[in-house]
Amino acid sequence: MSSTTSAKERLPQKVRILLFGNMLSAVGNGLVYPYFFIYLHNVRGIPSALAGVVIGYGAFASLLISPIVGSLIDHWGPKPILMGSLILSGIGYASISTIHNIVQAILVITICSFGQSAMWPSQSAIQAELTPEHQRQRAYGSNFAMLNLGIGAGGLIASVVVSVAKPHSFEVLYWCDGLSFFVYAAIAYSIGNVGHRNEHERAINSARDSGWKEVLADKVYVRFWITCLFAIICGYSQLEVGFASFSSLIAHVPVPKIAYAYAVNCILIATCQLWVVKRTEKWNRSKAIALATTIWLFAWVALSLAGVDRHHALFFIILCQAIFGFAEMVWSPVVPSVVNQLAPDHLRGRYNSASSNAWQFSLIIGPMIAGTLLGAGLQWIWIGGLVIGLAIVTVFALRMKLPDRHEVKP
């Protein structure tokens, strides 16, 4: 009896295959995730200001291509776009090893950004097509757990291999990162003829296609998108620049020890995500998003304590990342599930692409806010603004009227 129930609750096999492929790709990402700025500046000698421009340009390039990606997914189906994006990403990330000047950096990052901008919405769309609605939160939660597991494993490997004194060590990491995308592409190809639109389906979609107008006319989705945008600006987008800068410059935590906080976050998500999904998948989704933004608020309060009590600063930045991780575990399954429940089948690509756009906007705006305020010595205005901002976002999240998970029996 229990084995039968377990089999019924198990995610579809093709979804599990895709999750495994994404995890292997994430190992590649983990190899290089913390090192791009260091590689450009310390290894290739590109001035720090220009290296920062390259990183910001990557988010901007992804933002520009994203609307086109959504239209392509709706016309051709998510799998062809996913396959193309993985091949493009593989070429791009392997080519980072060849960068020696700013022109090469811009060219290579354009390839990487286009590939990644297409990968995330197509991956989310094909997972939605292959997963029954009642299992989607579990699928997206599993995806997030395996993503963190892969990034954590890659980070551990990189910490043993990489050395600024040995430029070739960085080149090897980027070759391996590029290879990981080709491995994921081979695994995605193996799931067969799914996620495609045949000629008849393309004709039907073209006849009813009102483009992005229909997405923008969906008032529930637009409110949801705006809420997510400001939540990400006050949350995720502050991690790479804001959190790291505050920890090192204000709390005076040695840079190598900041990695402990990221490791705790990664391990926590990899081990506890599925447990959180099981206990939250029937929750009201508006309240779940509000809970996530509230927990992020307390994460920044914990970080502020690191700036006040520097004797225990390392403890507080680790506590910040642990608290932040719990919010991520609530957020990550719910948000893509809402996107794909609101999306009509013929617009699934555009809805997922718009969701990715919220990330890209945030990854441009968030670091600019953090860099400007922290650079001007206004760290308490920065962290106070995040706390107040998340409190406001929480109120708006509670006022959203999102569809709850449909009780569809397996």
N, C-alpha and C positions, 0 to 999 in steps of 0.2 A: 504493500500500500504506500509506504513512504517513498520507495524507489520510483513508483509510478508518478506520485506527486512531484518528486524531485525532477523527473524527466519532463513533466509538463511545465515546470517553472523555469527550466533551463533555457537560456537564450538560444535562438536559432543557430545552427551550426555555421552558416555563412557569416553571421554576425561575429561569432566567436573567432572565426578565422581572421576577419578584418581587425578585430581587437588585438590579436596576436601580432599581426603585421604592423599595426600602429605602435605597439610596445617596442618592437625591434627598431622601428624608425626613431622612437623616442630615446633609445639607447644612444643612437647617433647624435641626436640633439643634445643629450646630456654631456657628451664628450666635449662639446664646444660652447655650450650655453653661456658660461660666465666669462669667456675669454675673448670675445670678438674685439672689444675696445682695446684690450691689452695687446692683442695680435696686431691690430692696425697701428697702434701708437708705439708700443715698446719693441715689437719685432720688426715691423716694416718701416718704421720711422715716419709715419704720417702724423703731422701735428695734431695735438689733442682736439683743437677746435674743429679741424676738418674731419677727424674721426667721428666726432659727435654729429657733424652734419650728415655723414654717411649713414649713421644709425637712424637719425631722424628721417632722412630721405627714404629709407626702406619702408617705414610705416606709411609715408605719404604715397609712395608708388603703389603699395598694396591698396590703399584707399581709392586711388584713381581707377584701378583695374577691376575692383570688386563688383560694380554694377554690371559690367560686361560679363563677368563670370556667372552672375545669377541668371542672366538671360540665356547663356550657353547651356547651363545645367537644365533649365526648363525646356529648352529645345531638343537637346541631344540625350538628356538623362545624366544622372550623376556619375555613372561609372566611367564613361569616356573622358570626362573632365578630370576625375580623380586620377586616372591612369596618366593623362597628359601632365597633370600638376606634379605627380611624383617623379616622372622622368625629368621635367624641368627643374624641380627642386634638387634632384640628384646631380644634375649637371652643374647647377648653380653653386651648391655647397661644396662640391669637390673642387670647383674652380676658384673658391676663396683661397686655396693653397697657392694659386699663381699670382695673387695680388702683390704688386710692388709700388703702386702709385695711386693717386686719387682717382684718375680717370678709369683705371682698371677696377678700382673698388666700386665706383658708381655703376659701371656696366654689369659687374657680377652681382651686385646687390639688387639691381633691377630684375635680373633673371630669378634670383632667390625670392624676391618679393612677389613677383607674378606667380611663381609656383606655389608659394604658401597661401597667397590670397585665394587661389583656386582650390587648394587642398582641403582647407577646413570646412567651407560650406558644402562641397561635394561629398566629403566624408560623412558629415552630419546628415545630409539628405539621403544617401544610400543606406545608412544605418536606420533611418526612419522608415524607408521603404521596405526593408527586410525584417523589421521588428514590429510585432503587434503593439498597438497603442498601450495596452496595460503593462508592457514590459519595457517601454522606452526609457523611463527614468533609471531602471536597473541597467540598461544598455549604456546610457550615457555616464552613469556613475562608474560602471566597470571600465569604460574607456578612460575616464579620468584617473582611476586608480592605477591602471596599467601604464598610462602616460607618465605618472609620477614615479612608478616603479622603474620604468625604462630610463627616465632622466636621472634618477638617483644612481642607478647602476652605471650609467655612462659617466656621471660625475666622479664616481669612485675610481673608475678606470683611468680617467683623464688626470686625476690628481697624482697618480703614480707615474704617468708617462710624460706630462707636459713640463717644459722648462723654457723660460725666456732666453736662457743662454744657448738653447738648441732650437733654432727656428724650424728645423726639420721635424721636430716633435709636433709642432702645430700643424704643419702640412699633413702629417700622417693622420692626425685627428680629423681634419677636414676631408681627406680622402675617405676615411671610414664613415663619416657623416653622410657624404654623398652616396656611398655604397648602400647605406641603410635604407635610403629612399628607393633604390632600385630593387632591393630585397622586398620591401613593402609592395612595390608595383607588381612583382612576380606573384606574391601572395594574393593580392587583389585580383589579378588576372585569373587565378586558379578557381575563383568562386563561380565562374561560368557566365552565362549570358543573362545577367540581371542588371538592373539600373540603366537600361537602354530605352530609347524611344524609337519605335519602328516608324516607317513612312506614314502609316495611317494615323498614329498617335501624334506625330509632328504636324500633320495637316490639321488635325482637330485642335491642337494647342495653338497653332498659328491663327486659326479662324476665331478663336475666343480670346486671343492674347491682347490684352489692353496695356501690356508693358508694366511699367512701375506705377502707373496711375492707380491700379487696383490695390497695390500694396499700400500706397500712401493714403488711400481712401479707407483703409481698415483702422478705424479710430482706436480700437482696443490694442492692436499691435503697435500703433504709433506711440500711444501712452506707455506701453510696456517697453518699447525701444528707448524712449527718452529716460525712463526710470533706470533702465540697465546702463545707459550711457553715463549718467551721473554717478551711479553706484560704482562703475568700473573706474571712473576718473578719481573718485575718492578712495578706491580700494586697490584693485590689481595694479593699476598704472603707476602707483607710488612705490612699488616694491623695488624695482631695479635701481632707480636714482634716489628717490626720497628716503626709503628705509636704509639703504646702504650708506648714503651720505650722512644721515642723522646718526646712525650707529657709530660711524668712524670719526666724524668731525665734531659732533656734539657730545656723544656719550663716551668718546675716546676708546672704543673697543678696537683692539688690533684687527686689521683687515682679515688675516687668516681665520680668526675666531668667528667672524661674522658668518662664515660658511657653516658653522655648527647650527646656527638658527635655521638656515635654509635646509640643512640636512634633516633636522627635526620635523620641519613642515612636510618634507617629501616622504619621510618614513611614516609619519602619522597618516597621511592621505593614502599611501599604498597599503597600509595595514587595516585602516578603519573605514575606508570609503564604503565598502559593500555593507558593513554593519550599519552605517548611517542611512544608506539607501533603504535598507529593509525596514527601518523604523520611521522613515519619513515619507515613503512613496505614496501614502494615502492622505497626507496632510493637504490642507488648503494651500494652493500654490502662492497666492498673494502673501499669506502669512509666512510661508517658508522663505520667500525672498526678503520679506521684512526682517525675519529672524537672522538671515545671513548678514544683512547690512548692519543690524544691531551688534552682532558679534564682531564684525570688522571695526565698529566704533570702539569697542572695548580693547581690541588689539592695538589701536593707536594710542589709547590711554596707557596701556602697558608700555609702549615704546616711549611715551613721554616720561615715564618714571625712570627710564634708563638715562635720560638727560638730567634728571634731578639727583638720583642716587648713583653716582658713577662707580662706587665700590661694588655694587651689585648689577652693573649695567649689562654684563653678559647674560645674567639670569633673565633680566627683563626683556632683552631683545629675543632670546629664545622663547620666552613666554609669549611675546608678541606674535611670533611666527606660529606657535602652537595654536593660539586662539584664532589667528587668521586661517589656519588650516581647517579648523572645524567649520568656519563660515564657508570656505571653499567646498567642503564636502556636502553642505546643504545646497549651495548655489549651483554647482556644476551639473547635477542630474536634472534639476528643475527647469533651468532657463532654456536649454535646447529642446526639452520636451514641450514646453509652452510654444516655442517658435514653430515646431513641426505639427502641433495640434491646431494652431491658428491658421497654418498655411494650407490653402487649397492644393490639391495634388499638382495642378498645372503651374503653380507659382512657388513650389517648394524651394527651388533654387534661389529665387529672388529673396524670399523670406530669410533663408539661411545666410545669403550673401549680405543682406542688410544687417543681420545680427553680427556678422564678422566686421562690418563697417563700424559698428559701435565700438568694437575693440580697437580698430585702427585710429579712429578719432581720439579715443582715450589715450592711446600710446603716443600720440603726438602732443596732446594737451597736458596730460598728467606730468610727464618729465619736465616740460617747460615750466609749469607752476612750481614744482619742487626745486628745480635748479635755480629759478629766479629768487624765490623766497629764502632758500637755505644759503644761496650765494650772498644774499644781502644781509645775512645774520638775523633773519626774521623767522627763526625756526618755530617759535611758539605760535606765531600767526599761522604758519603752515599747518602745524599739527592741530591747532584749534579749529582751523577752517575745515580740516578733514572730519573732525568729530562732529561739528555743527552740520556740515554737508551731509554726512551719513544719517544724522538724526532727521533731517528734512526728507531725505530719500526714503527713509523708513516710513514716514507718515504717508508719502505718496504711494509707496508700495502697498500699504494697508488699504488704501482707497481704490486700488485697481480691482477691476472685476474680471479676473482671469478664469477661464474654464478649468474646473478640477479634472483630475484624471478620471476618464470614463471607466466604469466598472465593467470591463469586457472580460468575460470568462475565457480562460485558455481553451 
